[in-house]
Amino acid sequence: MTNSNLQIHRIQTGVRIEKRILKVLKAFAEFHDLSLGDLLEGIVLHAFDGKTPFSAASLARIQELKKFYGLDLDSRASHHLIEVPSHAAPAPAAKKANAALTAQKTAQKTAQKAAQKAAGKTTPKKKAARS
């Protein structure tokens, strides 16, 4: 393989990765003025060739970043990680249930307003504040 520029095709991918590992990778990439994708490609290509992708100085920097971000995992943890469900993003079924509940509440409010209007009971509108 020559050192000339190689034309390639990249694709966008949604990869799930342990949060602290990602923080270390992003910080390391930023330190070397690389994109995260470029860094990952370099790591993988070195690994595919059975070579270490990092110099002694880079490994020292990675250890500093691991300490900073609280990453206490090492290669022994590989293939033993179990993901804890996140409560930040509701599951698709929960999203549908929330949407249905919102639609139901909106329909109820609309029906109540229509019933009040039919009964001649209208709620007064708020007056606009004067400046």
C-alpha positions in Angstrom: 0.0 0.0 0.0 1.4 3.4 -0.9 1.1 6.6 1.1 -0.9 8.4 -1.6 -4.4 9.7 -0.9 -6.9 6.9 -1.3 -10.5 7.6 -2.4 -13.0 5.8 -0.2 -16.8 5.9 0.5 -17.9 6.5 4.0 -21.3 5.8 5.5 -23.0 7.2 8.5 -23.6 4.6 11.2 -25.3 4.6 14.6 -22.9 2.7 16.9 -23.7 2.3 20.6 -20.6 2.6 22.7 -19.9 2.9 26.5 -20.2 6.5 27.5 -16.8 7.0 29.1 -15.0 5.1 26.3 -16.6 7.6 23.8 -15.5 10.6 25.9 -11.9 9.3 26.0 -11.9 8.6 22.2 -13.4 12.0 21.4 -10.9 13.8 23.7 -8.0 11.9 22.1 -9.2 12.6 18.6 -9.6 16.3 19.5 -6.0 16.3 21.0 -4.7 15.1 17.7 -7.0 17.3 15.5 -8.7 14.2 14.0 -12.4 13.4 13.6 -13.7 10.6 15.7 -14.2 8.6 12.5 -10.6 9.1 11.4 -9.4 7.9 14.8 -11.5 4.8 14.8 -10.5 3.9 11.2 -6.8 4.2 12.2 -7.3 2.1 15.3 -9.2 -0.6 13.4 -6.7 -0.7 10.4 -3.8 -1.1 12.8 -5.6 -3.8 14.7 -6.4 -5.6 11.5 -2.7 -5.7 10.7 -1.9 -6.9 14.2 -0.1 -3.6 15.1 -0.6 -1.3 18.0 -2.1 1.9 16.9 -0.6 4.0 19.7 2.9 5.2 20.6 4.1 5.2 24.2 3.3 8.9 24.5 -0.2 8.3 23.1 -0.8 5.5 25.6 0.3 7.8 28.4 -2.2 10.5 27.2 -5.0 7.8 27.0 -4.3 6.8 30.6 -4.6 10.5 31.6 -7.9 10.8 29.8 -9.2 7.5 31.2 -8.4 8.8 34.7 -10.0 12.2 34.0 -13.2 10.6 32.6 -13.4 7.9 35.3 -12.9 5.1 32.8 -11.8 2.1 34.9 -12.4 -0.5 32.1 -9.6 -2.3 30.3 -9.4 -5.1 27.7 -10.5 -7.7 30.3 -13.9 -6.1 30.2 -14.3 -6.7 26.5 -17.4 -8.8 25.7 -18.5 -8.7 29.4 -20.3 -5.3 29.4 -24.0 -5.3 30.1 -26.0 -2.2 29.2 -28.2 -0.7 31.8 -31.5 0.6 30.3 -31.5 4.3 30.0 -34.5 6.3 31.4 -33.6 9.3 29.3 -35.3 8.2 26.1 -38.7 6.5 26.3 -39.2 3.3 24.4 -41.2 3.5 21.2 -44.3 2.0 22.9 -44.0 4.7 25.6 -43.8 7.4 23.0 -47.0 6.1 21.3 -48.8 5.9 24.7 -47.8 9.5 25.5 -48.9 10.7 22.1 -52.3 8.9 22.5 -52.7 10.4 26.0 -51.9 13.9 24.7 -54.4 13.4 21.9 -57.0 12.2 24.3 -56.5 15.2 26.6 -56.7 17.6 23.7 -60.0 16.0 22.5 -61.4 16.3 26.0 -60.6 19.9 26.3 -62.1 20.6 22.8 -65.3 18.7 23.9 -65.5 20.7 27.1 -65.1 24.0 25.3 -67.8 23.0 22.8 -70.1 22.0 25.6 -69.5 25.3 27.4 -70.2 27.2 24.3 -73.4 25.3 23.6 -74.5 26.0 27.2 -73.7 29.7 26.7 -70.9 29.6 29.2 -67.8 31.0 27.6 -64.6 31.5 29.5 -63.5 35.1 29.3 -60.3 35.8 27.4 -57.4 37.3 29.1 -56.8 40.9 28.3 -53.5 41.7 26.7 -51.0 43.3 29.0 -50.4 47.0 28.2 -46.8 48.2 28.1 
